[in-house]
């Protein structure tokens, strides 16, 4: 993943999110969610998450992920969407969100790294700051449509909600890890994801 090191691309991204245009379709087809990410150790601010859902040319939902982080140890850190909208304490966020055939509330090793909530690592620079910009079609922000099979819901806004967790270590993407730290280890920071509109 390429890190953005100047402020200009961030301004361009922010403008694209605010202004309607061809990249995101009509304004009312764009659904957003956000989270303030706090340290699991002392509750201090660590970063923020913005999720932007847009339709794709193949009639699937695509969610663009914009995550900023600070005050973390340098190097890669796992980032996952977790199955419960609670971070008090960080363990209350539950396991990785898994909306696929394995369903929720499975051991984190089951179906890893193919959980709905599995994202790529964020790279934290030598000053403790990082920026992650990626996209996923494993989740949705809008309600599940009536024509989607009930066994494959994609909306993260079920009755339990969802959280974003930054882990202390990188995700090694192991399918059957014997190392308990394979999926990122301890939780460094957590934020409850809230719909924005």
N, C-alpha and C positions, 0 to 999 in steps of 0.2 A: 504494500500500500504506500502511495506517495503522500508525504506530509506536506501540508500547505504552510509555508513559512512567512508569507506576507499578508498584510491586512486586506489588500485589494480583492483577492478571490473571495474572502469572507463577505465583503460588501456586495459583490456580485451575487453570491448565493442568497444573502439576506434580501436583496432587491427582487430576486426571482420568486422568493416565498411570499413577498408582500404584494407584488404586482401581478395581475393576471396576464397570461401569455401562453404561447403554444407549448411551452415546456410542461405546463401543468394543466392545460385545458381550461375550461371555464371555472371561474372563482368558486361557484357553489359545489363543484365536484371535488374540491380539495378539502380534506379533513385533516386536522392537526391535533397533536397531543404533546404534552411537555412534562418534564420532571425536573425538580431541583435535587441535585445529588449531594448527599451529606456523608461525611466520614462515619464509618461504623465504630470507630474507636472514641471519638470525642464530639461528634455531631457538627463539626465545622463544615462550611461549604467546600465542596470539592469540584463541582461542575454543574452542567446543565445538559438536558437532552431535549431535542426537538424532533418529532416524528411528523412526516408529511405524507399522507396517502394520496395517490393519484392513480387514475386508470391507465392501463398500458394499451398498446395497439392490439394486444391479443385478448382484451377484455378481462384481464386479471388485475387485481389490486397490487400496486407496487408501493412500498413504504420507504421513503428516503429517511435516512438516519443521520442526524447531525449531533455529535456529542463533544463537548469540551470538558477538559479535566485539568486540575491543578493540584499541587501539593501531594503528588504521588511519587513513588520511587521510580527512577528512570528505567526504561525497558518496556517490553510488551506486557499488557494486562488483559485478561479475558474480560469480555463484555457480554452479558446475557440478559434477556428479558426473563424475569421469574414469574411464577404462576399466581402470586398473591400480591395485592396492592397494599402492602404494609412493610415498613422498614424499622419498626420499633419492637424489639431489636432487629438487626439486619437478618437474622435467621427467620423472622416472621414472613419474609418474602417467599418462603417455600423453595421448591426445586426449580430447575429450568422449565420454562413454559414448553409444554409438549402437546400440541393440539392434533398431532397425527394419530396413526392407528394405535399407538401405545397409550394414548390418553395422558391425563395429568396424574400427579401423585405417584410416579414411578421412581425408582432409584435413578440418580443422576447418570449412572453408567448406561442404563437402558436407552437405546436409540441415539446415544451421543456419537458423533456431533450433528445429528440430524433433527434435533429438537426445533420446534418452531421458533424458540427464543434464542437459539445459538447465533451469535454474530461474530464478526472477525475481531481480532485483538486490536486494542488501541495502543499505539506506540507513544510512550511518555519520554520526552526529551531530557537532556541533562539538567535543566532548570525545574523539572517537575511538572511541566505542562504538556498537554497533548490535545489533538483534534482528530476525531474520527468522522469521516463522511463515507457512507456506504448505503446500499439499498438491499431490501429483502422482499420476497413475495411469499414468505412463509407465514406472515401475519397480516391482519387488516385492522384498521381503526373503526371503520363503519360497521354497523350491525350486519350480521350474516344475512344474506339474501334468502328469500323463501325457496329459490330453486337450487340452492346448494344443499347437498345431502347432509342430514343432521349429524352424521358421523365425522364430518370434516369441517367443523366450524373454524373460522380463522380470526374472528374478532377477539382482541385482547381484553375488551371491556365486557367480560362476563360478570356475574355477581361478585366474584372474588377480586376483580381488577387485575392489575399487573404492576410489577416494579422493574426497574433497571438496576443491575448490580455490576459494579466494577470489582474484579477480583484482584488479589494480591499478586498473583502469578499469571503467566500466559496460559491460554488454552492450547494444548498440544493436539487437539482434534482426534484423540484416540478413540477408536470405535468400541473397544473393550478394555478400558484401562485397568491395570492392576495397581497403578500408582494413584492414591486418593487425590493427589494434586494435579492430575492430568487435565482436569476441566477448569483449572484456574485456582484451586486451593481456597484459602480463606477469603472472606468477603471484606474488601477494603472500603467500599462506599455503596450507598443505595439511595434510590429515589423513587417515589411513588408516581406512576404515570397517570396524568389527568387529562381528560379531553379538553381541548382549547376552544372548540366551537361546536 
